[in-house]
Amino acid sequence: MAKLPKDIKLTKHAQQRLLERNSLKNMYNTKNLMKSSCKWYGKDDLIPESSLYLHCLYVCRKSKQMGYLTDGNIEVLYNRNTGVAITIMEVKEKFLPITQYIKPEYLKQIELKKEKKKMRKTNIGVCPDCGKEAKLTLQGICIKCKTRKANMKYRGKEYVPYINLSEEEKRKIDIRQITNSKEYRENHNKKEEIPMPEIPVIENYYEVKATQNPAIAHVVEKPKTSEPEITEKTKIQQNTFNPLSDENSFIHILKECGCTLSEDTIKSILDALLATDKLKSIITTITKNGNQNEMLNLEYTLNAVEQKLQYNWETNGFQEVDDIKFKGFLVWRRVLKEAINFWKELYKTNTLTELTKALNTIPEIIKPIETPTIDDTNNTDKTNNTLKRFQITTESISTIFNTKRPFTRVFYATSKEEAHEKFVKWMSERQLHENKNKTIITELTEEGEDGRNEIK
């Protein structure tokens, strides 16, 4: 049998020649040719003085430095010293099949290896280490004994066959193997559904609790509730598409028109936007003068009322009226207590004051514009009082970082001087100032581009 190299790399020329001869049936590894899924034969595997052997000597120029490989489809010439393929050729048709030029004893060895592989898959016998009938490995023992032997070697302990162990040690190994088996884990990982016990409905519950006498309890059977039938009318109502009232339908429209946000994100944003007006009114109410102290007084009142209701509930013998009143109060108190603690924290961190300022200081550019009512008889006042749109374009300069950026914004004013004053005030609030040489004020009219009036 020829001694073949472990690694053969390819030059660019060899890679190109190999790609030309690649096919769906024969795919070769271009990084290491020896790792290709095929059987390679060398010069020593060929029958001496055969036509393929003489061809091998010819292409190698009888040089000891040149090596020859073939798999029946291609021929590889490589450098034995460097392990690099020089060129790749296609096997000529007159040499096919090449098994007729391979030594018979070598072909017999290949057949024996194939038979051994088949025997390994169906090799069932008695394991000499445990004495049990099982599938044997290449070492001649079963898989369990092989695993135990490997574990003992890893732990640095002496391996003793299962047959030679004591009964106590055998029992421990059997329990360990059973608990580690796949079937055992699958059966014990399943969570058993524990049926919930039915709680009886006592008609005179408060009387039993007050007298502490379970014997007088009168149990009422729960009526069996049947699931409502789904009619065709109900199905039609459920599938009704109403984008004006259905949030899911509105989200579906956004998705169809190319919105890339997820459904959960859209829902959370919609909930926040729809609750904005309510949030404004809440913050306005909570920040009024005196409401902070009143909130603290309400908190102290809640504590006192709780103590009083609990005292009445216990001293009157847990009567139904007191029980309903006390537990209903506790539900309200729990919700109000969490809300009061939330607003108290906002007062401490001064966050509430900042929120109030943010709500009150709305930029003038997004404020709704109310056109004043003008008497049609006075045309001069009408032209002076109506607001006009002025587009201001300049180069904004940061007072802090000294950076320059182009700036364009529309301001509403009655004249270009008023628009410039609003512009200067808006820039100063944001630590910016203008480049006066590049400031252009353009009056925008309804006529469009042609109706612009540039003022510098």
C-alpha positions in Angstrom: 0.0 0.0 0.0 1.4 3.4 -1.0 2.2 5.9 1.7 0.2 9.0 0.8 0.8 12.5 2.1 -1.6 14.0 4.7 -1.8 17.5 3.2 -1.6 18.7 -0.4 -2.1 22.4 -1.1 -2.9 23.8 -4.5 -1.3 26.5 -6.6 -3.4 29.0 -8.4 -2.8 27.1 -11.6 -3.8 23.8 -10.0 -6.9 25.4 -8.5 -8.0 26.6 -11.9 -7.4 23.2 -13.5 -9.3 21.5 -10.6 -12.3 23.8 -10.9 -12.5 23.0 -14.6 -12.8 19.3 -13.8 -15.1 19.6 -10.8 -18.6 18.1 -11.2 -21.7 17.4 -9.1 -20.5 13.8 -8.6 -16.9 14.7 -7.7 -16.4 17.7 -5.4 -12.8 18.3 -4.2 -11.5 20.2 -1.2 -9.5 23.1 -2.6 -7.8 23.9 0.7 -6.5 20.4 1.3 -6.9 18.0 -1.6 -6.4 14.9 0.7 -9.6 15.8 2.6 -11.7 15.3 -0.5 -14.4 12.6 -0.3 -12.7 10.1 -2.6 -10.2 7.2 -2.5 -6.7 8.2 -3.6 -4.2 5.8 -5.2 -0.4 6.3 -5.5 2.3 5.0 -7.8 3.1 2.1 -5.5 -0.5 0.9 -5.6 -0.2 0.4 -9.4 0.7 -3.0 -11.0 4.3 -2.7 -12.2 4.9 -2.5 -16.0 1.1 -1.9 -16.6 0.1 0.8 -19.0 -1.0 3.2 -16.3 2.2 2.6 -14.3 4.3 3.5 -17.4 2.1 6.6 -18.0 2.8 7.6 -14.3 6.6 7.3 -14.9 6.3 9.4 -18.0 4.3 12.3 -16.5 6.6 12.3 -13.4 9.7 12.3 -15.7 11.1 9.4 -13.5 11.9 12.0 -10.8 11.9 11.0 -7.1 10.8 14.6 -6.2 7.6 14.3 -8.2 4.6 12.5 -6.7 1.5 11.0 -8.5 -2.0 10.6 -7.2 -5.3 9.5 -8.9 -8.8 8.7 -7.9 -10.0 7.4 -11.3 -11.2 10.8 -12.5 -8.2 13.1 -12.2 -4.4 12.8 -12.0 -2.5 15.0 -9.5 1.2 15.8 -9.9 2.7 17.3 -6.7 6.0 18.1 -5.1 6.9 15.5 -2.4 9.1 17.9 -0.5 6.7 20.9 -0.3 3.4 19.0 -0.6 2.1 21.4 -3.2 0.2 20.3 -6.3 1.8 21.4 -9.5 -0.9 20.6 -12.0 -4.1 18.5 -12.4 -5.0 16.4 -15.4 -8.0 14.3 -16.4 -7.7 10.5 -16.6 -7.8 9.3 -20.2 -10.6 7.0 -21.3 -8.2 4.2 -22.2 -7.2 3.9 -18.5 -10.8 3.6 -17.2 -11.6 1.9 -14.9 -8.3 2.3 -13.1 -9.1 -0.6 -10.7 -7.8 -3.0 -13.4 -4.3 -1.4 -12.8 -4.4 -1.6 -9.0 -2.7 -4.4 -7.2 -5.2 -7.2 -6.3 -3.9 -7.5 -2.7 -4.6 -3.8 -2.2 -8.1 -4.2 -3.5 -8.7 -7.1 -1.1 -7.6 -4.9 1.8 -10.2 -2.2 0.8 -13.0 -4.8 0.6 -12.1 -6.2 4.0 -12.2 -2.7 5.5 -15.7 -2.2 4.0 -16.9 -5.5 5.5 -15.6 -4.5 8.9 -17.5 -1.3 8.8 -20.7 -3.1 7.9 -20.0 -5.5 10.8 -19.6 -2.7 13.3 -23.1 -1.5 12.6 -24.6 -4.9 13.2 -22.0 -6.3 15.6 -24.2 -7.7 18.5 -22.7 -10.1 21.0 -21.8 -10.7 24.6 -19.7 -8.0 26.3 -16.7 -9.7 28.1 -16.7 -6.9 30.8 -20.3 -7.0 31.9 -21.6 -10.3 30.4 -24.6 -8.6 28.8 -25.7 -9.0 25.2 -25.3 -5.6 23.5 -23.8 -3.9 20.5 -20.0 -4.1 20.7 -17.6 -1.3 19.8 -14.2 -1.6 18.1 -12.6 -2.4 21.5 -14.8 -5.5 21.7 -16.9 -4.2 24.7 -20.3 -2.5 24.9 -20.9 1.2 24.9 -21.7 1.4 28.6 -18.4 -0.3 29.6 -16.5 1.8 27.1 -17.9 5.0 28.6 -17.1 3.8 32.2 -13.6 2.9 31.1 -13.0 6.3 29.6 -14.4 8.0 32.7 -12.0 6.0 35.0 -9.1 6.9 32.8 -10.0 10.6 32.9 -10.3 10.5 36.7 -7.0 8.7 37.2 -8.6 5.6 38.7 -8.1 1.9 38.0 -10.8 0.4 35.7 -12.3 -2.8 37.0 -14.7 -4.7 34.7 -18.4 -4.9 35.8 -18.2 -8.6 36.3 -15.5 -8.3 38.9 -17.3 -5.7 41.1 -19.2 -6.4 44.3 -23.0 -6.5 44.4 -23.2 -3.1 46.1 -21.0 -1.4 43.5 -23.0 -3.1 40.7 -26.2 -1.8 42.1 -24.8 1.8 42.3 -23.7 1.6 38.7 -27.0 0.3 37.5 -28.9 3.1 39.3 -26.5 5.7 37.8 -26.9 4.4 34.3 -30.7 4.3 34.6 -31.0 7.9 35.9 -28.6 9.2 33.1 -30.6 7.4 30.3 -32.5 9.5 27.8 -35.8 7.7 28.4 -35.6 8.4 32.2 -34.9 12.1 31.7 -37.8 12.5 29.2 -40.3 10.8 31.5 -39.3 12.7 34.6 -39.0 16.1 33.0 -42.7 16.2 32.1 -44.6 18.3 34.5 -47.6 16.5 35.9 -50.7 18.6 35.9 -52.0 18.8 39.5 -55.8 19.2 39.5 -56.9 22.2 41.5 -59.3 21.3 44.3 -62.8 22.8 43.9 -63.5 25.4 46.6 -67.0 25.0 48.0 -69.4 28.0 47.9 -70.8 28.6 51.5 -74.0 30.5 51.5 -73.8 31.7 55.1 -70.0 32.3 55.0 -70.0 35.4 57.3 -72.2 33.7 59.9 -69.8 30.7 60.0 -66.8 33.0 60.3 -68.4 35.1 63.1 -69.5 32.1 65.2 -66.5 30.0 64.3 -68.9 27.0 63.8 -68.2 25.1 60.5 -71.1 22.7 61.3 -73.7 25.3 60.3 -72.2 25.9 56.9 -74.6 25.6 54.0 -72.7 24.6 50.8 -74.2 25.6 47.5 -73.3 23.7 44.3 -71.7 25.8 41.5 -73.8 25.9 38.4 -72.1 24.4 35.3 -71.2 27.1 32.9 -71.3 26.2 29.2 -69.1 28.0 26.6 -71.1 30.4 24.4 -71.7 29.2 20.9 -70.0 31.0 18.1 -72.5 31.8 15.5 -71.9 33.0 11.9 -73.0 36.5 13.0 -70.4 36.5 15.7 -67.7 35.5 13.2 -68.7 38.2 10.8 -68.6 40.8 13.7 -65.1 39.6 14.8 -63.7 39.9 11.3 -65.2 43.3 10.7 -62.6 45.8 9.4 -63.1 49.2 10.9 -59.9 51.3 10.7 -61.6 54.2 12.5 -62.2 52.3 15.7 -60.0 49.2 15.6 -56.4 49.7 16.7 -55.3 46.4 15.1 -56.8 47.4 11.7 -54.9 50.7 11.9 -51.6 48.9 12.6 -52.4 46.5 9.7 -52.7 49.5 7.4 -49.3 50.9 8.6 -47.7 47.5 8.0 -49.1 47.2 4.5 -47.8 50.7 3.6 -44.2 49.8 4.6 -43.9 50.7 8.3 -40.9 48.8 9.7 -41.8 49.2 13.4 -42.9 46.1 15.3 -46.5 45.8 16.4 -45.7 46.0 20.1 -43.7 49.2 19.5 -46.6 50.8 17.5 -49.1 49.8 20.2 -47.0 51.3 23.0 -46.5 54.6 21.0 -50.2 54.9 20.2 -51.2 54.3 23.8 -48.8 57.1 24.9 -50.0 59.5 22.2 -53.6 58.9 22.9 -53.0 59.6 26.6 -51.1 62.8 26.1 -54.0 65.1 26.7 -55.0 63.2 29.8 -51.4 63.5 31.0 -51.4 67.3 30.5 -54.6 67.7 32.6 -53.2 65.4 35.3 -49.9 67.4 35.6 -51.7 70.7 35.6 -54.1 69.6 38.4 -51.3 68.0 40.5 -49.1 71.1 40.3 -51.6 73.6 41.4 -50.8 75.6 44.6 -51.8 73.7 47.7 -52.5 70.4 46.1 -49.2 68.9 47.3 -50.1 69.5 50.9 -53.6 68.2 50.3 -52.2 65.0 48.9 -50.1 64.4 52.0 -53.2 65.1 54.2 -55.1 62.5 52.2 -52.3 60.0 52.8 -52.5 60.5 56.6 -56.3 60.2 56.4 -56.1 56.9 54.6 -53.9 55.4 57.4 -56.4 56.6 60.1 -59.5 55.3 58.2 -57.8 51.9 57.8 -57.2 51.6 61.5 -60.8 52.6 62.3 -62.4 50.2 59.8 -60.2 47.3 61.0 -61.2 48.0 64.6 -64.9 47.9 63.7 -64.5 44.8 61.6 -62.8 42.8 64.5 -65.0 44.1 67.3 -68.3 43.5 65.5 -67.5 39.8 64.9 -66.5 40.0 61.2 -69.9 40.9 60.0 -70.6 40.9 56.3 -71.2 44.7 56.1 -68.0 45.6 57.8 -66.1 42.9 55.8 -67.2 44.3 52.5 -66.5 47.9 53.6 -63.0 47.2 55.0 -61.8 45.1 52.0 -63.2 47.5 49.5 -61.3 50.3 51.2 -58.1 48.3 51.1 -58.3 47.9 47.4 -58.6 51.6 46.9 -55.9 52.4 49.5 -53.4 50.1 47.7 -53.8 51.8 44.4 -53.8 55.3 45.9 -50.7 54.6 48.1 -48.6 53.5 45.0 -49.7 56.6 43.1 -49.0 59.0 46.0 -45.5 57.5 46.5 -44.9 58.0 42.7 -45.8 61.7 42.9 -43.8 62.3 46.1 -40.7 61.0 44.4 -41.3 63.4 41.4 -41.6 66.3 43.9 -38.3 65.3 45.6 -36.3 65.0 42.3 -37.8 68.3 40.9 -38.9 66.3 37.8 -42.5 67.5 38.1 -41.4 71.2 37.8 -39.4 70.4 34.6 -42.4 68.6 33.1 -44.7 71.6 33.8 -42.2 73.9 32.1 -42.0 71.6 29.1 -45.8 71.6 28.7 -46.1 75.4 29.1 -43.2 76.4 26.8 -44.5 75.2 23.4 -42.4 76.6 20.5 -44.2 79.3 18.6 -43.6 77.7 15.3 -46.0 74.8 16.1 -48.6 76.8 18.0 -52.0 77.0 16.2 -52.3 80.3 14.5 -55.5 82.1 15.1 -56.3 84.7 12.4 -57.9 87.8 13.9 -61.4 88.8 12.9 -61.1 91.8 10.6 -63.6 94.1 9.3 -63.8 93.9 5.5 -64.5 97.6 5.3 -61.0 98.4 6.5 -58.5 97.0 4.0 -55.5 98.7 5.4 -55.9 97.1 8.9 -56.4 93.7 7.2 -53.0 93.8 5.5 -51.2 94.9 8.7 -52.8 92.4 11.1 -52.6 89.1 9.1 -49.7 86.9 9.9 -47.3 86.1 7.1 -44.8 83.2 6.6 -41.1 84.1 6.5 -38.5 81.5 5.7 -35.1 82.4 7.3 -32.0 80.8 5.8 -28.5 81.3 7.3 -25.5 79.6 8.8 -26.0 78.8 12.5 -22.9 79.0 14.8 -22.8 77.3 18.1 -21.8 79.5 21.0 -20.5 76.5 23.0 -18.7 74.3 20.4 -18.1 77.0 17.7 -19.5 74.7 15.0 -21.2 75.9 11.8 -24.2 74.3 10.2 -26.7 75.4 7.5 -30.1 76.6 9.0 -33.6 77.0 7.5 -36.8 77.5 9.4 -40.2 79.2 8.9 -41.5 81.9 11.3 -44.9 83.5 11.4 -45.0 87.3 11.8 -46.6 90.4 10.5 -43.4 91.8 9.1 -39.9 90.7 8.3 -38.5 92.7 11.3 -40.7 90.8 13.7 -39.8 87.5 12.0 -36.1 88.3 12.5 -36.6 89.2 16.2 -38.3 85.8 16.8 -35.5 84.1 14.9 -32.8 85.8 17.0 -34.7 85.0 20.3 -35.1 81.4 19.2 -31.4 81.0 18.4 -30.2 82.6 21.7 -32.3 80.2 23.7 -30.4 77.3 22.1 -26.9 78.8 22.5 -26.7 79.7 18.8 -26.2 82.8 16.8 -26.4 83.7 13.1 -23.9 84.5 10.4 -25.4 87.9 9.3 -23.6 87.9 5.9 -25.5 84.7 5.0 -28.9 85.5 6.4 -31.7 85.5 3.9 -35.3 86.2 4.8 -37.9 85.0 2.2 -41.6 85.8 2.4 -43.7 82.7 1.4 -47.0 83.2 -0.3 -49.7 80.8 -1.5 -48.5 81.4 -5.1 -45.5 79.0 -4.5 -42.0 79.6 -5.7 -42.9 82.4 -8.1 -44.5 84.4 -5.4 -41.5 84.5 -3.0 -40.1 87.9 -2.0 -36.5 87.7 -0.9 -35.3 90.2 1.7 -31.6 90.4 2.6 
